[in-house]
């Protein structure tokens, strides 16, 4: 993934050098002149966007495993999993992403992009913990806080007729966590249909659509950092591993974009349903 992202950014910036060497004959988008002759108005081929995303959703807990030694007083009882069991089916996650995206319209209908940035969030679940087959903690708030670097690649396939347009956005991102062990991977497909219109001296777009998001998370760490045991119970080197995935892959989105001028644009999109999200983006095209 890191190599693919590096290739995308290298491709975009090498193309910038090529196009700047021959301003009269822009290289991208390929077949752009033919599209303009047919009456299509095309955006500037290169883009840099600063993006903020706030997302909340339910996730299913696929597994929650504990490892390590359990000690009561000075007595070592052996493997933790033989004495403690944890049960929980679902959790809630909140993620905040601050990203930078570089993109290029390779063809009038095909855009490719790379994303890099930072993710910060937490996953909270109510768990039941049994000790020696007897209830120990009921509805315990098992909250994991994390943050890390996010990177990914994507592509947009677009088309339109007069003021009506449609597009499908595909992207894959991966977040490597630096507070606790683990990673988050996400595959997103978002088909949309919209309408372009002018308002005063600005060009604008509105759209509706859906988003399919398949997220898997594997979170690992020291169990003593998330569960407070009585003084006489110790779990030296105790570890937890939680595997989570999206509960509801689909949700609906509605968005708006305003082109302040040929170079500067502002975009916002709201997701609603079982997954809720707010996205803001400020972009510069050239």
C-alpha positions as MATLAB code, in Angstrom:
seq = 'XXXXXXXXXXXXXXXXXXXXXXXXXXXXXXXXXXXXXXXXXXXXXXXXXXXXXXXXXXXXXXXXXXXXXXXXXXXXXXXXXXXXXXXXXXXXXXXXXXXXXXXXXXXXXXXXXXXXXXXXXXXXXXXXXXXXXXXXXXXXXXXXXXXXXXXXXXXXXXXXXXXXXXXXXXXXXXXXXXXXXXXXXXXXXXXXXXXXXXXXXXXXXXXXXXXXXXXXXXXXXXXXXXXXXXXXXXXXXXXXXXXXXXXXXXXXXXXXXXXXXXXXXXXXXXXXXXXXXXXXXXXXXX';
ca = [
       0.000    0.000    0.000;
       2.764    2.467    0.858;
       4.496    1.700   -2.448;
       1.246    2.165   -4.366;
       0.638    5.514   -2.651;
       4.179    6.639   -3.440;
       3.680    5.699   -7.088;
       0.451    7.744   -7.255;
       2.092   10.857   -5.808;
       5.174   10.398   -8.016;
       2.965   10.043  -11.087;
       1.031   13.202  -10.263;
       4.056   15.383   -9.575;
       6.007   14.073  -12.552;
       3.004   14.973  -14.666;
       3.062   18.483  -13.209;
       6.646   18.851  -14.408;
       5.699   17.628  -17.874;
       2.754   19.950  -18.181;
       4.660   22.972  -16.925;
       7.275   22.434  -19.631;
       4.642   22.846  -22.360;
       1.856   25.146  -21.261;
       0.273   25.309  -24.717;
      -0.255   21.559  -24.888;
      -1.414   20.241  -21.501;
      -0.846   16.528  -21.107;
      -3.857   15.766  -18.889;
      -6.569   14.830  -19.067;
      -5.887   12.617  -22.051;
      -8.479   13.281  -24.774;
      -9.472   16.429  -22.880;
      -9.497   18.581  -25.999;
     -11.879   16.170  -27.725;
     -14.203   16.329  -24.714;
     -14.181   20.141  -24.734;
     -14.995   20.194  -28.439;
     -18.094   18.160  -27.632;
     -19.233   20.782  -25.152;
     -17.983   19.324  -21.871;
     -16.506   21.712  -19.311;
     -13.613   20.035  -17.553;
     -11.970   20.897  -14.218;
      -8.274   21.655  -13.952;
      -6.459   18.306  -14.043;
      -4.470   18.529  -10.795;
      -5.840   18.887   -7.296;
      -4.669   19.187   -3.698;
      -7.328   18.862   -0.974;
      -7.265   19.238    2.801;
      -9.992   17.009    4.253;
     -11.636   16.640    7.669;
     -13.883   13.624    8.395;
     -15.860   12.885   11.587;
     -17.501    9.433   11.519;
     -19.538    7.431   14.053;
     -20.828    3.887   13.564;
     -21.568    0.536   15.193;
     -19.195   -2.377   14.689;
     -19.500   -6.093   15.364;
     -16.964   -7.742   17.642;
     -15.755  -10.864   15.861;
     -13.464  -11.984   18.661;
     -12.074  -10.729   21.967;
      -9.159  -12.816   23.193;
      -7.118  -12.518   26.388;
      -3.674  -13.980   26.977;
      -1.217  -13.935   29.878;
      -0.795  -15.386   33.362;
      -3.311  -14.910   36.175;
      -2.079  -14.540   39.749;
      -4.125  -14.317   42.955;
      -1.933  -13.098   45.780;
       1.356  -14.941   45.405;
      -0.238  -17.908   43.655;
       0.203  -18.238   39.885;
      -2.925  -19.921   38.523;
      -1.732  -20.267   34.938;
      -3.168  -19.086   31.633;
      -5.609  -16.184   31.913;
      -8.052  -17.634   29.389;
      -8.767  -20.631   31.631;
     -10.157  -18.424   34.389;
     -11.485  -15.276   32.738;
     -13.998  -15.087   29.896;
     -15.185  -11.917   28.182;
     -18.431  -11.558   26.241;
     -19.528   -8.721   23.986;
     -21.184   -8.582   20.588;
     -21.001   -4.977   19.440;
     -19.177   -1.703   19.950;
     -19.370    1.905   18.860;
     -16.495    3.634   17.109;
     -15.742    7.303   16.598;
     -13.000    8.280   14.145;
     -11.700   11.728   13.221;
      -9.531   11.918   10.101;
      -7.374   14.836    8.974;
      -6.141   14.076    5.478;
      -4.369   15.493    2.450;
      -5.379   14.209   -0.976;
      -3.518   14.676   -4.268;
      -5.452   13.783   -7.417;
      -5.189   13.800  -11.193;
      -7.769   13.546  -13.976;
      -6.056   11.038  -16.253;
      -9.039   10.979  -18.637;
     -12.107   13.233  -18.617;
     -13.964   10.349  -16.982;
     -11.211    8.893  -14.753;
      -9.549   10.453  -11.703;
      -6.856    8.796   -9.562;
      -5.723    9.966   -6.141;
      -3.603    9.254   -3.114;
      -4.422   10.039    0.526;
      -2.225   10.508    3.574;
      -3.034   11.881    7.005;
      -3.816   11.126   10.616;
      -6.661    9.260   12.312;
      -7.684    9.565   15.949;
     -10.564    7.681   17.529;
     -11.900    5.252   20.071;
     -13.917    2.056   20.234;
     -16.283    1.510   23.177;
     -18.086   -1.688   24.139;
     -20.020   -2.915   27.179;
     -18.569   -6.290   28.128;
     -19.424   -8.960   30.688;
     -16.412  -10.479   32.445;
     -16.633  -13.809   34.287;
     -13.947  -14.887   36.749;
     -13.764  -18.614   37.561;
     -17.151  -19.036   35.802;
     -18.771  -16.479   38.097;
     -19.843  -12.916   37.189;
     -16.998  -10.532   37.929;
     -17.852   -7.334   36.023;
     -21.190   -6.600   34.336;
     -21.539   -4.060   31.497;
     -17.942   -2.963   31.949;
     -16.988   -0.013   29.729;
     -14.212   -1.465   27.573;
     -12.897    1.617   25.743;
      -9.852    1.601   23.498;
      -8.358    4.911   22.383;
      -6.048    4.978   19.396;
      -4.454    7.133   16.746;
      -2.174    6.592   13.802;
      -1.169    7.426   10.246;
      -3.638    6.781    7.425;
      -2.655    6.281    3.800;
      -4.513    5.001    0.772;
      -5.311    5.167   -2.924;
      -8.510    5.587   -4.909;
     -10.139    6.278   -8.246;
     -13.277    8.045   -9.466;
     -15.200    7.071  -12.603;
     -17.492    9.902  -13.711;
     -19.883   10.783  -16.511;
     -22.693   13.200  -17.256;
     -25.245   14.687  -19.611;
     -25.862   18.431  -19.635;
     -26.193   19.392  -15.932;
     -26.742   15.856  -14.662;
     -23.734   13.813  -13.558;
     -22.997   10.494  -11.911;
     -19.848    9.017  -10.450;
     -18.507    6.091   -8.466;
     -15.660    6.573   -5.994;
     -13.516    3.566   -5.004;
     -10.801    3.779   -2.365;
      -8.787    1.644    0.002;
      -7.095    3.040    3.112;
      -5.032    1.579    5.902;
      -4.280    3.081    9.312;
      -1.260    1.944   11.296;
      -1.827    2.631   14.986;
       0.851    4.063   17.260;
      -0.822    4.179   20.690;
      -1.952    0.568   20.859;
      -0.962   -2.289   18.582;
      -3.101   -3.077   15.559;
      -4.370   -1.616   12.322;
      -7.535   -0.428   10.583;
      -8.269   -1.160    6.928;
     -11.212    0.223    4.983;
     -12.590   -0.405    1.492;
     -15.131    2.175    0.324;
     -17.410    2.303   -2.727;
     -19.624    5.371   -3.118;
     -21.967    5.797   -6.131;
     -23.584    9.244   -6.481;
     -25.837   11.186   -8.842;
     -26.068   14.961   -8.880;
     -26.854   18.233  -10.572;
     -24.594   21.143  -11.567;
     -25.872   24.724  -11.375;
     -24.628   28.304  -11.344;
     -25.371   30.683   -8.508;
     -24.245   34.278   -8.889;
     -20.592   33.964   -9.939;
     -20.002   30.453   -8.597;
     -20.379   26.985  -10.091;
     -22.014   24.505   -7.726;
     -23.007   20.874   -7.464;
     -25.386   18.940   -5.261;
     -25.710   15.162   -5.084;
     -27.201   12.221   -3.294;
     -25.830    8.728   -3.093;
     -24.911    5.767   -0.993;
     -21.705    4.555    0.582;
     -20.534    0.986    1.086;
     -17.793    0.820    3.672;
     -16.152   -2.400    4.760;
     -13.935   -1.685    7.769;
     -11.926   -4.226    9.743;
     -10.038   -3.344   12.912;
      -7.583   -5.394   14.924;
      -6.708   -3.736   18.236;
      -4.133   -5.145   20.655;
      -2.594   -3.996   23.906;
      -1.956   -4.458   27.625;
      -5.101   -5.650   29.403;
      -4.070   -3.826   32.591;
      -4.511   -0.512   30.767;
      -8.214   -1.127   30.084;
      -9.425   -3.327   32.988;
      -8.930   -2.475   36.670;
      -8.485   -5.676   38.673;
      -8.803   -5.991   42.471;
      -5.532   -5.557   44.364;
      -5.079   -9.265   45.039;
      -5.516  -10.201   41.360;
      -2.652   -9.577   38.978;
      -2.264  -10.228   35.270;
       1.417   -9.634   34.481;
       2.063   -9.255   30.747;
      -1.649   -9.734   30.080;
      -2.686   -8.927   26.503;
      -5.967   -8.417   24.688;
      -6.813   -8.702   21.000;
     -10.101   -7.397   19.596;
     -11.212   -7.952   16.004;
     -14.076   -5.743   14.773;
     -15.902   -5.193   11.494;
     -18.628   -2.876   10.222;
     -22.166   -3.679   11.454;
     -24.016   -1.829    8.666;
     -21.909   -1.516    5.491;
     -24.340    0.816    3.673;
     -25.510    4.328    4.492;
     -26.837    7.329    2.554;
     -24.972   10.540    1.733;
     -25.885   14.018    0.526;
     -23.286   16.547   -0.567;
     -22.580   20.005   -1.917;
     -19.619   21.504   -3.761;
     -18.988   25.149   -4.584;
     -16.347   26.234   -7.079;
     -15.372   29.678   -5.834;
     -13.234   30.150   -8.932;
     -11.509   27.854  -11.428;
      -8.897   26.958   -8.817;
     -10.552   26.987   -5.374;
     -13.411   24.713   -4.329;
     -15.178   23.820   -1.100;
     -16.963   20.500   -0.532;
     -19.091   19.148    2.284;
     -20.863   15.801    2.577;
     -23.134   14.377    5.276;
     -23.701   10.676    5.834;
     -26.815    9.491    7.609;
     -28.412    6.198    8.588;
     -26.740    3.709   10.900;
     -23.397    5.282   10.051;
     -23.182    9.039   10.549;
     -20.440   11.207    9.116;
     -19.538   14.792    8.280;
     -16.862   15.632    5.709;
     -15.334   19.029    4.872;
     -12.815   19.558    2.094;
     -10.993   22.612    0.801;
      -9.292   22.084   -2.528;
      -7.022   23.845   -4.986;
      -6.971   22.821   -8.672;
      -4.421   23.795  -11.285;
];
